[in-house]
Amino acid sequence: MKMKRLLALSLTLALTVTTFSGCGKSQEAAINSQSSMQEVMAKFPIKNTNDAPSIKGGVLKVAVVSASAFEGIFNPCFSDNQPDVDIYQWFMENVLSADENFVFDQDGAATYTYDQTAKTMTLKLKDGIKWHDGQPVTLDDLVYAYEVICDKDYEGMRYDEQFTNIVGVEEFHAGKAKTISGLELSADKMTLTIKFKNFFPSILVGGIWIAPIPRHYYEEIPVKEMKAHEKSRKTPIGFGPFKIKSIVSGESVELVRNDDYYLGAPKLDGVTLTVIAPDLVPAAMEEGKFDIALFSQQQYPDYKEPKNFSYIGQLQTVFNYTAFKLGKWDQKNNKNIYDPNSKMANVKLRQAIGYAVDNDKIAKELYNGLRFLATTVVTPRHAAYQNTEIAGYTYDPEKAKKLLDEAGYKDVNNDGYREDPSGKPFSITWATMDGEGADTYAQFKMQNWKDVGLKVELYNGRLTEFNAFYDAVEHDDPKIDMYDGAWQTGFDPNPKNLWGPDSSANYTRYTSDTFDPIMSDISSEKAWDKAFLSEKYHAFQQAFFDEAPAIPTMWRMELDAVNNRVKNYELTSFDIKCFAHLIELTAEAPLKKADVK
């Protein structure tokens, strides 16, 4: 299942940068945050309600809320950022869908069975599914996606244990085999049996790649050129309910109905998706420029009772975090190389950085209570695996100071900043993204760190644009010591996807003798024992908290504004269940505030 890199910030100038006195009560803060989260979740439905009669067709206008232009990589093997995914989910689709617990079900383009003893999973594609160019979709297209990601020239972030756990993948990747032996395709290409080295529960919870790409469309393009090719950027095709009509690079995409969609022709004539800055969304919604938009958590209090739109919301499978650069990615051997001599290698330094920041205040005041203090990197949406005994890095500047003292970081020249353990000047370069109000966010955190004696400076002296930020972080720019980001984990909370020693998405590059074996246990056949699996998830979260390669800072609500003319729109991820073909409209244009009495 796809992991998504998110815009970490979308802020308004609501938070005053101040100096605070110390406070403890970590567990109490965590409990209060959990209670607040439950109250907020109860306020918002997940689906909009509209009983008005529908019109025939119509074009849905969707806002792609982003402070930056979208990158425009519409190939699931390579795309890994939220704006691109927000767009291509309307015209691309996975072969499997999932239920409300994120477990694969039988309602998608394919059905499946599995054999725990044989370590196999068998997919059977439904008949009559076509790519947008009219060619039939087969499971050979899924095999092709595996071949692209497992190719020796693939430079994306997907190739990890999810793939190497399949029989024959490593031989294929090394060039020792022309095919992946663990992918057995039937003669009619409609049935695919996947053979695994180890078969464990998370395979059934988004633990396999399920996004095909059309072999006939891409196979003449070398893998190393595919990401930048116009077929991935200008003329992509899928088999979803809508298909591409036009793309204005970085700005907008126009889609039209796919009459051959396997679940039935969509009710809409089409969809337009247009980038808009977060701070412009409220006015645009009131003026009827959009039907659907992710709504600013900061501006929500000023628009609590809208006339021409309403809100739906849900807790996301997302966590924000502050992370530390602790090594390098070895592209040749596809593994992370931890550097115990890196600037941020001292665990007490990392822990102090976590305790120094008042993330609960940020969540409550900057995000108006629509974000919540995170205690672990497993979100409450995966409650069965979450270790609720961990209080997290709650605001405790006195504890931060004590940890820094113990680690040898002391202010030896009385300039207000701590020197390193050898007495030399010490500063930390921090990368964080640009966006609405991001300067206030950055200044608040930097003040918190200054309050405990840490000199933190912005990467390149400024906030960083979204695409440039992830390019620098992904490629281990040596100037970056610490960075703030956000991950959407999708179906599967298995930590190896983000923090594993073989995961290129583990941008910290940290490896651990403590929690790497725990991650292996989570991805082992012993994990079919639910008690064992729960124990290991809890142990991983405790070890991750103790070693702090990253500090989880916030969980968050998604809040969508939906125009009053929209019917049948819900926040269920398209990754889980496609419903876009069922969306209807009750008027020819989005209603304006002035239209509603």
C-alpha positions as CSV (number, residue, x, y, z in Angstrom):
1,M,0.0,0.0,0.0
2,K,1.2,3.5,-0.9
3,M,2.9,5.7,1.8
4,K,2.5,9.4,1.2
5,R,4.7,12.2,2.0
6,L,2.6,15.1,3.2
7,L,2.8,18.8,3.5
8,A,3.7,19.2,7.1
9,L,2.4,22.7,7.4
10,S,-0.6,24.7,6.5
11,L,-0.7,27.5,9.1
12,T,-2.1,30.9,9.9
13,L,-0.5,33.4,12.2
14,A,-2.3,32.3,15.4
15,L,0.5,31.3,17.7
16,T,2.4,33.7,19.8
17,V,6.1,32.9,20.3
18,T,6.7,33.1,24.0
19,T,8.9,31.6,26.7
20,F,7.4,29.1,29.1
21,S,8.2,27.8,32.5
22,G,8.7,24.1,32.8
23,C,5.9,21.6,33.5
24,G,5.8,17.9,33.8
25,K,2.7,15.7,34.0
26,S,3.5,13.9,30.7
27,Q,0.9,11.2,31.1
28,E,-1.8,13.7,32.1
29,A,-1.1,15.7,28.9
30,A,-1.4,12.6,26.8
31,I,-4.6,11.5,28.4
32,N,-6.2,15.0,28.0
33,S,-5.1,15.0,24.3
34,Q,-6.8,11.6,23.7
35,S,-10.0,12.8,25.4
36,S,-10.0,15.9,23.3
37,M,-9.5,13.9,20.2
38,Q,-12.5,11.7,20.8
39,E,-14.7,14.7,21.4
40,V,-13.6,16.3,18.1
41,M,-14.1,13.1,16.1
42,A,-17.7,12.9,17.3
43,K,-18.5,16.4,15.8
44,F,-18.0,15.5,12.2
45,P,-19.7,12.9,10.0
46,I,-17.6,11.0,7.5
47,K,-20.1,11.5,4.6
48,N,-22.1,14.5,3.5
49,T,-26.0,14.4,3.6
50,N,-28.0,15.8,0.7
51,D,-31.6,14.8,-0.1
52,A,-32.2,17.3,-3.0
53,P,-32.9,15.9,-6.4
54,S,-29.9,15.3,-8.6
55,I,-29.2,16.8,-12.0
56,K,-27.9,14.8,-14.9
57,G,-24.1,14.9,-15.1
58,G,-22.3,18.0,-14.2
59,V,-18.6,18.8,-13.4
60,L,-17.3,18.5,-9.9
61,K,-14.8,21.2,-8.9
62,V,-12.1,19.9,-6.5
63,A,-9.5,22.0,-4.8
64,V,-6.0,20.6,-4.6
65,V,-4.9,22.5,-1.5
66,S,-1.2,23.1,-1.6
67,A,1.2,26.0,-1.1
68,S,3.2,24.7,-4.1
69,A,2.5,23.6,-7.6
70,F,1.9,19.9,-7.9
71,E,4.9,17.9,-9.1
72,G,2.9,16.0,-11.6
73,I,4.2,12.4,-11.4
74,F,1.1,10.4,-12.2
75,N,2.6,6.9,-12.1
76,P,2.0,5.1,-8.8
77,C,5.4,3.3,-9.0
78,F,7.1,6.7,-8.6
79,S,4.6,9.2,-7.2
80,D,5.0,9.7,-3.4
81,N,3.7,13.1,-2.5
82,Q,0.2,14.2,-1.4
83,P,-0.8,16.7,-4.1
84,D,-0.1,14.2,-6.9
85,V,-1.9,11.4,-5.1
86,D,-4.9,13.8,-4.5
87,I,-5.1,14.1,-8.3
88,Y,-4.4,10.7,-9.6
89,Q,-6.7,8.9,-7.2
90,W,-9.6,10.2,-9.3
91,F,-8.4,8.3,-12.5
92,M,-6.2,5.5,-11.2
93,E,-7.3,2.6,-9.1
94,N,-5.9,-0.4,-7.2
95,V,-6.9,-4.0,-8.0
96,L,-7.9,-4.7,-4.4
97,S,-10.2,-2.7,-2.0
98,A,-10.4,-3.0,1.8
99,D,-12.9,-2.9,4.6
100,E,-13.2,-0.4,7.4
101,N,-10.4,-2.2,9.3
102,F,-8.0,-1.8,6.3
103,V,-8.1,-5.6,5.6
104,F,-8.3,-6.5,1.9
105,D,-11.9,-7.5,0.9
106,Q,-13.5,-8.9,-2.3
107,D,-15.2,-5.7,-3.6
108,G,-12.5,-4.3,-5.8
109,A,-11.3,-5.1,-9.3
110,A,-9.9,-8.4,-8.1
111,T,-10.8,-11.0,-5.5
112,Y,-8.3,-13.0,-3.5
113,T,-7.6,-16.1,-1.5
114,Y,-4.6,-17.0,0.6
115,D,-2.9,-20.1,1.9
116,Q,-1.0,-19.6,5.1
117,T,0.8,-22.9,4.9
118,A,1.9,-22.6,1.3
119,K,2.8,-18.9,1.8
120,T,0.8,-17.8,-1.2
121,M,-1.8,-15.2,-2.1
122,T,-3.9,-15.7,-5.3
123,L,-5.6,-12.8,-7.0
124,K,-8.3,-13.2,-9.7
125,L,-9.2,-10.2,-11.8
126,K,-12.8,-9.5,-12.7
127,D,-13.7,-9.6,-16.4
128,G,-14.3,-6.6,-18.6
129,I,-12.0,-4.0,-17.0
130,K,-10.3,-1.7,-19.5
131,W,-7.5,0.9,-19.4
132,H,-8.5,4.3,-20.6
133,D,-7.1,3.6,-24.0
134,G,-9.5,0.7,-24.4
135,Q,-7.0,-2.1,-23.9
136,P,-7.9,-4.8,-21.3
137,V,-6.5,-4.7,-17.8
138,T,-4.8,-8.0,-16.8
139,L,-2.8,-9.0,-13.9
140,D,0.2,-9.0,-16.1
141,D,0.0,-5.2,-15.6
142,L,0.4,-5.8,-11.9
143,V,3.4,-8.1,-12.6
144,Y,4.8,-5.3,-14.7
145,A,4.5,-2.8,-11.9
146,Y,6.5,-5.3,-9.7
147,E,9.1,-5.6,-12.5
148,V,9.5,-1.8,-12.7
149,I,9.9,-1.3,-8.9
150,C,12.3,-4.3,-8.6
151,D,14.4,-3.3,-11.6
152,K,18.0,-2.5,-10.9
153,D,17.6,0.9,-12.4
154,Y,14.6,1.9,-10.3
155,E,15.4,4.9,-8.2
156,G,12.0,5.5,-6.4
157,M,11.2,4.8,-2.8
158,R,9.1,1.7,-3.2
159,Y,11.7,-1.1,-3.4
160,D,11.9,-2.5,0.1
161,E,11.1,-5.6,2.2
162,Q,7.5,-5.6,0.9
163,F,9.0,-6.7,-2.5
164,T,12.1,-8.6,-1.3
165,N,9.8,-10.9,0.7
166,I,8.5,-12.3,-2.6
167,V,10.3,-15.3,-4.0
168,G,12.6,-14.4,-6.8
169,V,12.6,-10.6,-6.4
170,E,16.2,-10.3,-5.2
171,E,17.4,-12.5,-8.1
172,F,15.5,-10.4,-10.6
173,H,16.8,-7.1,-9.0
174,A,20.4,-8.4,-9.2
175,G,19.9,-9.3,-12.9
176,K,20.3,-13.0,-12.3
177,A,16.7,-13.8,-13.5
178,K,14.6,-12.3,-16.3
179,T,11.4,-12.8,-14.5
180,I,10.2,-12.8,-10.8
181,S,9.7,-16.5,-10.1
182,G,7.3,-15.8,-7.2
183,L,4.8,-14.2,-9.5
184,E,2.9,-17.0,-11.3
185,L,0.5,-15.8,-13.9
186,S,-2.2,-17.9,-15.5
187,A,-2.3,-18.4,-19.3
188,D,-5.1,-15.9,-19.6
189,K,-3.3,-13.4,-17.4
190,M,-6.4,-13.0,-15.1
191,T,-5.1,-15.0,-12.1
192,L,-1.9,-14.3,-10.3
193,T,-0.4,-16.3,-7.5
194,I,2.2,-14.5,-5.3
195,K,4.7,-16.7,-3.4
196,F,6.2,-15.2,-0.3
197,K,9.3,-16.1,1.7
198,N,7.4,-15.3,4.9
199,F,3.7,-15.0,5.2
200,F,2.5,-12.7,8.0
201,P,-0.8,-10.8,8.8
202,S,0.1,-7.4,7.5
203,I,0.3,-8.9,4.0
204,L,-3.5,-8.8,4.1
205,V,-3.5,-5.2,5.4
206,G,-2.0,-3.4,2.5
207,G,1.1,-5.4,2.7
208,I,1.5,-6.0,-1.0
209,W,1.7,-3.8,-4.0
210,I,-1.7,-3.6,-5.7
211,A,-1.4,-0.7,-8.2
212,P,-0.9,-2.0,-11.7
213,I,0.5,0.1,-14.6
214,P,-0.2,-0.8,-18.3
215,R,2.6,-2.9,-19.7
216,H,1.6,-2.1,-23.3
217,Y,1.8,1.7,-22.6
218,Y,5.1,1.8,-20.7
219,E,7.2,-1.2,-21.7
220,E,9.3,0.6,-24.4
221,I,10.4,3.2,-21.9
222,P,13.6,2.4,-19.8
223,V,12.8,2.3,-16.1
224,K,15.4,5.0,-15.4
225,E,13.5,7.3,-17.7
226,M,9.9,6.4,-16.8
227,K,9.4,8.8,-13.9
228,A,10.2,11.9,-16.0
229,H,8.5,10.6,-19.2
230,E,5.5,12.4,-20.6
231,K,3.4,9.2,-20.2
232,S,3.9,9.6,-16.5
233,R,3.5,13.3,-16.4
234,K,1.3,14.5,-19.3
235,T,-0.6,11.6,-20.7
236,P,-1.1,9.0,-17.9
237,I,-3.8,6.4,-18.1
238,G,-5.6,4.4,-15.5
239,F,-8.8,2.3,-15.3
240,G,-10.6,4.5,-12.8
241,P,-13.9,6.2,-13.1
242,F,-12.5,9.3,-14.9
243,K,-9.8,9.8,-17.5
244,I,-7.5,12.7,-18.4
245,K,-8.7,15.4,-20.8
246,S,-6.0,18.0,-20.2
247,I,-3.2,18.9,-17.7
248,V,-1.8,22.4,-17.1
249,S,1.5,21.5,-15.5
250,G,1.6,22.2,-11.8
251,E,-1.8,24.0,-11.8
252,S,-4.8,21.9,-12.9
253,V,-6.1,18.7,-14.3
254,E,-9.4,18.2,-16.2
255,L,-11.0,14.8,-16.2
256,V,-13.9,13.4,-18.1
257,R,-16.2,10.4,-17.4
258,N,-15.0,6.9,-18.2
259,D,-18.1,5.3,-19.7
260,D,-16.4,1.9,-19.6
261,Y,-15.7,2.0,-15.9
262,Y,-16.1,-1.5,-14.5
263,L,-18.4,-0.5,-11.6
264,G,-20.6,1.5,-14.0
265,A,-20.4,4.8,-15.7
266,P,-20.0,7.7,-13.2
267,K,-22.9,10.0,-12.5
268,L,-20.8,13.1,-13.2
269,D,-19.6,14.3,-16.6
270,G,-16.2,15.1,-15.2
271,V,-14.0,16.5,-12.5
272,T,-11.6,19.5,-12.5
273,L,-8.8,19.6,-10.0
274,T,-7.1,22.9,-9.4
275,V,-4.3,24.0,-7.1
276,I,-5.2,26.6,-4.5
277,A,-3.2,28.0,-1.6
278,P,-4.6,27.0,1.8
279,D,-5.3,30.6,2.9
280,L,-7.5,31.2,-0.1
281,V,-9.8,28.2,0.5
282,P,-12.4,29.8,2.8
283,A,-13.2,32.7,0.4
284,A,-13.1,30.4,-2.6
285,M,-15.6,28.0,-1.0
286,E,-17.9,30.9,0.0
287,E,-17.7,32.3,-3.6
288,G,-18.7,28.9,-5.1
289,K,-15.4,28.3,-6.9
290,F,-15.1,24.8,-5.6
291,D,-17.2,21.9,-4.5
292,I,-14.7,20.1,-2.3
293,A,-11.7,21.4,-0.5
294,L,-9.5,20.4,2.4
295,F,-10.2,23.1,4.9
296,S,-7.7,25.0,7.0
297,Q,-7.7,23.9,10.6
298,Q,-6.6,27.4,11.5
299,Q,-9.4,29.1,9.7
300,Y,-12.2,26.8,10.8
301,P,-13.2,28.8,13.9
302,D,-14.1,31.8,11.6
303,Y,-16.2,29.6,9.4
304,K,-17.9,27.2,11.9
305,E,-21.4,27.8,10.5
306,P,-21.1,28.1,6.7
307,K,-24.2,28.6,4.6
308,N,-23.3,27.2,1.2
309,F,-21.1,24.3,2.4
310,S,-20.8,21.8,5.3
311,Y,-17.9,19.9,6.9
312,I,-17.1,16.2,7.0
313,G,-14.1,14.9,8.9
314,Q,-12.1,12.0,10.2
315,L,-8.9,11.2,12.0
316,Q,-6.2,10.5,9.5
317,T,-3.6,7.7,9.4
318,V,-1.1,10.6,9.6
319,F,1.6,11.7,12.0
320,N,3.7,14.7,12.0
321,Y,7.3,14.3,13.3
322,T,10.7,15.9,13.9
323,A,13.4,13.6,12.7
324,F,17.2,13.4,12.7
325,K,19.7,12.7,10.0
326,L,21.8,9.8,11.3
327,G,23.4,8.2,8.2
328,K,23.2,7.7,4.5
329,W,21.2,5.6,2.0
330,D,23.3,2.9,0.2
331,Q,21.6,2.9,-3.2
332,K,23.8,0.0,-4.5
333,N,22.9,-2.3,-1.7
334,N,19.5,-0.9,-0.9
335,K,20.0,-0.3,2.8
336,N,20.4,2.4,5.3
337,I,23.9,3.0,6.8
338,Y,23.8,4.4,10.3
339,D,26.6,6.7,11.3
340,P,27.2,6.5,15.1
341,N,29.4,9.6,14.7
342,S,26.8,11.8,13.1
343,K,26.1,15.2,14.7
344,M,22.7,14.0,16.1
345,A,23.9,10.5,17.2
346,N,23.6,11.3,21.0
347,V,20.2,9.9,22.0
348,K,19.9,12.3,25.0
349,L,20.3,15.2,22.5
350,R,17.5,13.9,20.4
351,Q,15.3,13.3,23.5
352,A,16.0,16.8,24.7
353,I,14.9,18.2,21.4
354,G,11.6,16.3,21.8
355,Y,10.9,17.5,25.3
356,A,11.8,21.1,24.5
357,V,8.9,21.7,22.2
358,D,5.3,22.4,23.3
359,N,3.5,20.4,20.6
360,D,0.4,20.3,22.6
361,K,0.2,24.1,22.5
362,I,0.8,24.0,18.8
363,A,-2.0,21.5,18.3
364,K,-4.5,23.4,20.4
365,E,-3.7,27.0,19.5
366,L,-2.3,26.9,16.0
367,Y,-4.6,24.2,14.8
368,N,-7.6,25.1,16.9
369,G,-7.8,21.7,18.6
370,L,-8.1,19.8,15.3
371,R,-4.6,18.3,15.8
372,F,-3.6,16.3,18.8
373,L,-0.4,15.6,20.7
374,A,1.1,12.4,19.2
375,T,2.6,9.9,21.6
376,T,3.8,7.2,19.1
377,V,4.3,6.7,15.4
378,V,1.3,4.3,15.3
379,T,-1.8,6.4,14.9
380,P,-5.1,5.9,16.8
381,R,-6.7,4.7,13.5
382,H,-4.7,1.5,14.2
383,A,-5.8,1.3,17.8
384,A,-5.3,-2.5,18.0
385,Y,-1.6,-1.9,17.7
386,Q,-1.1,1.3,19.6
387,N,0.9,1.4,22.8
388,T,-1.2,3.7,24.9
389,E,1.1,3.4,27.9
390,I,3.6,5.7,26.2
391,A,3.1,9.4,27.1
392,G,5.2,10.7,24.3
393,Y,7.5,13.7,24.3
394,T,5.3,16.1,26.1
395,Y,6.6,19.6,26.9
396,D,9.1,19.5,29.7
397,P,11.9,22.1,29.2
398,E,13.5,21.3,32.5
399,K,13.9,17.7,31.6
400,A,15.3,18.8,28.2
401,K,17.9,20.9,30.0
402,K,18.8,18.0,32.3
403,L,19.3,15.6,29.4
404,L,21.5,18.1,27.6
405,D,23.6,18.6,30.7
406,E,24.0,14.8,31.1
407,A,25.0,14.5,27.4
408,G,27.7,17.1,27.9
409,Y,26.1,20.0,25.9
410,K,26.7,23.0,28.2
411,D,26.9,26.8,27.8
412,V,30.6,27.3,28.6
413,N,30.9,30.9,27.4
414,N,27.6,32.2,28.8
415,D,26.2,33.4,25.4
416,G,22.9,31.6,25.9
417,Y,23.8,28.7,23.7
418,R,25.3,25.3,24.6
419,E,28.5,24.1,23.2
420,D,29.1,20.5,22.2
421,P,30.7,18.1,24.7
422,S,34.2,19.1,23.5
423,G,33.4,22.7,24.2
424,K,33.2,23.8,20.5
425,P,30.3,25.9,19.1
426,F,27.3,23.8,18.4
427,S,24.3,24.6,16.1
428,I,21.7,22.4,14.4
429,T,20.5,22.9,10.8
430,W,16.8,22.3,10.6
431,A,14.8,21.8,7.4
432,T,11.1,22.6,7.5
433,M,8.6,23.4,4.8
434,D,7.3,26.7,3.5
435,G,3.6,27.4,3.5
436,E,0.9,29.6,5.0
437,G,2.1,30.8,8.4
438,A,5.0,28.4,8.4
439,D,7.3,31.2,9.6
440,T,5.4,31.5,12.8
441,Y,5.5,27.7,13.3
442,A,9.2,27.7,12.7
443,Q,9.9,30.7,15.0
444,F,7.9,29.1,17.8
445,K,9.8,25.9,17.7
446,M,13.2,27.6,17.4
447,Q,12.3,29.7,20.4
448,N,11.5,26.6,22.4
449,W,14.8,25.1,21.5
450,K,16.6,28.4,22.3
451,D,14.9,28.3,25.7
452,V,16.9,25.2,26.5
453,G,20.1,26.6,25.1
454,L,20.1,25.0,21.6
455,K,21.0,27.1,18.6
456,V,18.8,25.9,15.7
457,E,19.1,27.5,12.2
458,L,17.0,27.0,9.2
459,Y,18.4,25.0,6.3
460,N,19.7,27.5,3.7
461,G,18.6,30.2,6.0
462,R,14.9,29.9,5.0
463,L,11.8,27.7,4.9
464,T,11.9,25.2,2.0
465,E,9.4,24.6,-0.8
466,F,7.7,21.2,-0.6
467,N,9.3,19.5,-3.6
468,A,12.8,20.9,-2.8
469,F,12.4,19.9,0.8
470,Y,11.8,16.2,0.0
471,D,14.4,16.2,-2.7
472,A,17.0,17.4,-0.1
473,V,15.8,15.0,2.6
474,E,15.6,12.0,0.4
475,H,19.0,12.6,-1.0
476,D,20.6,13.0,2.4
477,D,21.8,16.6,1.9
478,P,24.7,16.7,4.4
479,K,23.7,20.2,5.5
480,I,20.5,18.9,7.1
481,D,20.8,17.7,10.7
482,M,17.1,17.7,11.6
483,Y,13.8,18.0,9.7
484,D,10.1,18.2,10.1
485,G,7.8,16.1,8.0
486,A,4.6,14.1,7.9
487,W,3.7,10.6,6.8
488,Q,0.4,9.0,5.8
489,T,0.9,5.3,6.5
490,G,-2.1,4.0,4.7
491,F,-3.6,0.6,5.6
492,D,-0.6,-1.0,7.2
493,P,1.0,0.4,10.3
494,N,3.9,-2.1,10.0
495,P,6.9,0.1,11.0
496,K,9.3,-1.5,8.6
497,N,7.7,0.5,5.8
498,L,9.0,3.7,7.2
499,W,11.7,2.8,9.7
500,G,13.2,-0.5,8.4
501,P,16.9,-0.9,7.7
502,D,16.1,-1.7,4.0
503,S,13.5,1.1,3.5
504,S,14.6,4.1,1.4
505,A,11.7,5.9,3.1
506,N,13.6,5.8,6.3
507,Y,15.1,9.2,5.8
508,T,16.7,9.2,9.2
509,R,18.9,6.3,8.0
510,Y,18.9,5.0,11.5
511,T,19.2,1.3,12.2
512,S,18.9,-0.3,15.6
513,D,20.0,-3.5,17.2
514,T,16.9,-3.2,19.5
515,F,14.0,-2.4,17.3
516,D,15.1,-3.8,13.9
517,P,14.7,-7.4,15.3
518,I,11.3,-6.4,16.6
519,M,10.2,-5.2,13.2
520,S,11.4,-8.6,11.8
521,D,9.1,-10.3,14.3
522,I,6.2,-8.1,13.2
523,S,6.9,-9.3,9.7
524,S,7.2,-13.0,10.6
525,E,4.8,-15.9,10.6
526,K,4.7,-15.8,14.4
527,A,2.7,-12.6,14.0
528,W,-0.4,-14.7,13.2
529,D,-0.6,-15.0,17.0
530,K,-2.5,-11.8,17.8
531,A,-1.1,-11.6,21.4
532,F,2.4,-12.0,20.0
533,L,1.8,-9.3,17.3
534,S,0.4,-6.8,19.8
535,E,3.3,-7.4,22.2
536,K,5.8,-6.7,19.4
537,Y,4.0,-3.6,18.2
538,H,4.0,-2.3,21.8
539,A,7.7,-3.2,22.2
540,F,8.6,-1.5,18.9
541,Q,6.9,1.8,20.0
542,Q,8.7,1.7,23.3
543,A,12.1,1.1,21.7
544,F,11.4,3.8,19.2
545,F,10.4,6.2,21.9
546,D,13.6,5.4,23.9
547,E,16.0,5.7,21.0
548,A,14.2,8.7,19.3
549,P,15.4,8.6,15.7
550,A,12.3,10.7,15.2
551,I,9.9,12.5,17.5
552,P,6.2,12.0,16.7
553,T,4.6,15.5,17.3
554,M,0.9,15.5,16.1
555,W,-1.9,13.4,14.8
556,R,-4.6,15.2,12.9
557,M,-8.1,15.5,11.7
558,E,-8.9,15.8,8.0
559,L,-11.6,18.4,7.5
560,D,-13.2,18.7,4.1
561,A,-15.6,21.5,3.1
562,V,-18.3,20.2,0.8
563,N,-20.6,22.4,-1.3
564,N,-24.3,22.0,-0.7
565,R,-24.9,20.8,-4.3
566,V,-22.8,17.6,-3.7
567,K,-24.3,14.2,-3.0
568,N,-22.6,11.0,-1.9
569,Y,-19.2,12.3,-1.1
570,E,-17.3,10.8,1.8
571,L,-13.9,10.8,3.3
572,T,-13.2,7.1,2.9
573,S,-9.9,6.9,1.1
574,F,-10.0,5.9,-2.5
575,D,-7.3,3.4,-1.5
576,I,-9.9,1.6,0.6
577,K,-13.0,1.8,-1.5
578,C,-13.7,3.7,-4.7
579,F,-16.9,5.7,-4.6
580,A,-16.2,8.5,-7.1
581,H,-18.6,7.1,-9.7
582,L,-21.5,7.5,-7.2
583,I,-21.0,11.2,-6.6
584,E,-23.8,13.4,-7.9
585,L,-24.7,17.1,-8.1
586,T,-28.0,18.9,-7.4
587,A,-27.2,22.2,-9.3
588,E,-25.3,23.2,-12.4
589,A,-22.7,25.2,-10.5
590,P,-21.4,25.3,-6.9
591,L,-23.7,27.3,-4.7
592,K,-22.4,30.6,-3.4
593,K,-22.9,32.0,0.0
594,A,-25.0,34.8,-1.5
595,D,-27.3,32.1,-3.0
596,V,-28.3,30.7,0.3
597,K,-30.8,32.5,2.5
